[in-house]
Amino acid sequence: MARGPSTHWTAFHRRCAVVCVVACGVAAVAVTPVVWAASQDAPGDHRWWLLAAGAALLAAVGASLPLFREVSSAGYLASCVVVAVLLTLALGTVFATAQTVHDVRLRLDEPRSVPATLTACRVTGRALDDENKGHDIYGCTYRWTADDRTFSEERPTDKLFADGHRTTVLLDGGRMITGRPSLLAIPFWIVLALVGLLGTVRITAVVYGRGREEGLLR
């Protein structure tokens, strides 16, 4: 947020800038477990984390308003875009890291297999094949029991099965998976995590350096 000489920024403005930085950091930390769980399709109630992130973002917006009054609209908008990109990179890094950990664990440990029953098979839609010919897409509800708990989940199938058809499914915890991840998936997620981390660190350093140059951060 360029505004001329650093002496024009008051102590109040600098405190507002610090609050913005801390609030954005809190928002990112609060959303981290939500992103991690979402990457694993892990069930759970994450409302409190989301409420904390929302409150932190509101605090950041509120603290930025005194700064908005001292800079151009274009400068304020550009700062908001930079913050949004930074948060997206940081959370993208979390997602890629979670996927890496998940895939490595599945490659090292043999997934658990349990018997399952297929029910409620139906046509779920239409799709085109390589020759642009339409064909039906099928789905069935898989039901299985693990650790004295019964689970069910609809998954696509290659054809319609009669109710009660028996099969075997692989589990990651209590969640059904289609198979073990490819070996290529692990370096793919590692590269994405490293790129996201480097981008996050780089942008953070640039933003902090610019803030110091303007006298807004110390």
Beta strands, then each sheet from edge to edge (+ up, - down):
strand 1: 112-128
strand 2: 134-146
strand 3: 149-157
strand 4: 165-172
strand 5: 175-177
sheet 1: 3+ 2- 1+ 4- 5+
end
